[in-house]
């Protein structure tokens, strides 16, 4: 198996929503500064861009010519952010999985890397395929999954692994349903990590929390 993990609300769960909230606050502040509006309006603009473009950044780039690194430099200021708690039980879970393990994220790598270091799980992750490597066009755009597969085809042999010929052996865990649909179309195994009761036909497995992955016996 090749394991691909989304970061936010996947490697850490909804019980630590304050982590993502701290980042979302910074994103809204950046939108406020860029668009020139009050904070409440900026929050609405942020969520609108997220829905329409896949990420808030994509909307800012399309409509305001935002430089992606300027955006991430602003929102990733450590003094304003909350990080997930130490999680030795997650480290043990990840280490028990057979096959290479990567993060596949719509964020820039420094956010997930800092969070994984705080959790103490960074040693169990073999690499981060982030929005910068994706050319700033992330999930659920089809190109993101093309680039992920191309990256794996180069990365895995260098690590001593073969690229799976059966794409069911590529497993994506994500808290966002719309990010799983393109993966399903490609033949990947999809795991929806979310405490909601919602699901979809393109979800192979639905677990409320990362720690429930052990129950699936994959």
N, C-alpha and C positions, 0 to 999 in steps of 0.2 A: 504493500500500500504506500501511496504518497499522500501525506496529510497536509492539507491547506487550511489554515485557520484565519478567519477574519480576526481583527484585534478587538475593537470596541464592542462591548456587550456580548462578546463571544469568549475570549480568553479571560475576561473578567465579566461577572454577571450583572443582572439587573439590580441586585442588592447593593451594588456599588455604582449606581447611576450617577452619583455625585461626581464621579471621575469625568464622565462625558459631559455632564452639566457645566463643569468648570471650563472645559474646552469650548462648548457651545457659547458660553458667555463671552469668551474672547473672540469667537467668530462673529457674534452679533456686534461687538464693539468695532471690529474691523469693517463690517458692513456699514455701520453707522458713520464711521470716518470716511469711507469711500463714497457712499451714496449721498451723504449730507442730510441725514434725517435724525429724528429722535430715536431713543433706544427701543421703544416699543415697536415702532415701524420697522426698525432694523431687524428685530427678531422675526417679524412676519416676512420680510424680504428674504432673510436667511433660509427659512423653511420653504418658501416658494421656490427659490433657486434650487434647493435640495431636491424637491419633488420634480421640477421641470427638467433639470440638467443632470441629475444623478448625484452631484455634489454641489455645495454652495460655491466652491471655488470655480467650477465650470461655468456657473452663471456669472460670476464676477469677471472671469476671463472673457466671456462672450460679450458682455454688455458694458464692461468698464475697463477692459484691457489690463486687468490686474496681473502683476508679476507673481507667479506662484510661490517663489522662494520668499518674496516680501511678505506674502500672506502667511506662510508657515512660520517665518521668523517671528512675526507678531503674535500669532495664536499659541506658539509653543514656549513662550516666556515661562520658565519653570516656577518663578515666584508666585505666579497667579494660578497655578494648576494644582489639582489633586491627583494623586496616583493610587493605583490599587494596593491593597495590603499584601504583606508577605503571605505566600500560599504554598507551603511545602507539599500539601496534598495534591496540588496541581502539577508540581514538578514530578512527583512519583507517577501520576497518571500519564503524563506526556512521555516520560522515560519508558513506560511499559508498552508504548505503541511500537509495533514493528514497522520499520521503514522511515524514510526521511520526513522531517516536519518543518514546514515553512509557514510564515505569515504572509497573507495575501490581503493587502489593505489599501483603502482609498485615502489613507493619510500618508504623510511623509515619514520615512523610516524612524526618525529620531523620537517621535511620539510613542510608537509601539516599543521601541528599544528601551526607552526610559521606563515605561510601564512594566515591561517584562523583567527588567533589572530590579525594580521595586518588589515585584512578586517573587523574585528569585527563581524564575523559570527560564531565563535567557539561555542557560546552558543546554536546555532541551530543544531549542529551536535552531535549525540549521541555516536559516537565512530569512531575509525579509524582502518580499517583492512589493514595492510600494508605488505610490502614485507617480513619483518622479520617474521610476523605471518604466511606468506605463505611458509615459509621454503626457502626463497630466489628464488622461482620459481613463477613468476607472470603471469599476463595476457599476451598473450592469451592462455597459457598452460591450458589444461583441468583441471589439478589438482587444479589450483587457484580457479576455480568456485566450485569444490567439497568442498574445504576447506571453501570457503565463505558461502556456504549453511550449512555446519556443524557448523560453528561459529554462524550463525544466529539461528540455531536450539537450541543452548545453550543460546545465548544472549537474544533473544526476550522474552522467558518466564520469565527470571529474571527481565525484564523491565515491565512485565505485558501485553505483547503482545503474540499472537499466531503465530507460524510459518505458513505462508500461505499454504493452501492445493492446491490452484490454483497458479501455479508459475508465471502466468501473473501478479500477484500482486507484484512480485519482479521487480523493475524498475531500469535498469542500464543506467546512462547517462555518455557518454564517447566521447572524441574528436577523438578517434582512431577507424576506421572501423573494423580492425582485432580483436579488443577487444570485439566487439559487436557480432560477429558471433557465438562464443561458447555460449554466453548468450542466443542468439536466439534459438540455438539447444536445450537448456534446458527448453525452454518455457518462459523465462523471457521476459518482455517488454523492448525493446531497443530504446534508444533515442540518436541519433547522434547529438552532440553539436559541430558544426563546420560551419564556414561561407562559406566553399567550396560548389560548386554545385554538387559535386560527391555524390553518395549514393550507396546503395546495397539492394538486395531483403530482406536481414535479418534485415533491419532497419525499425522499426515500425513508428518512428517519426524522422523528421530531423528539427532541429532548429539552427539558426546561432549563438545564444548566450544563456547563462543560463537564462537571463531575459525573453526570449521568452517562457519559460516553462509555464508561466501563460496563454499563448494563447491556450494551448492544452486542458485545462479543464479536466484533468485526475482525 
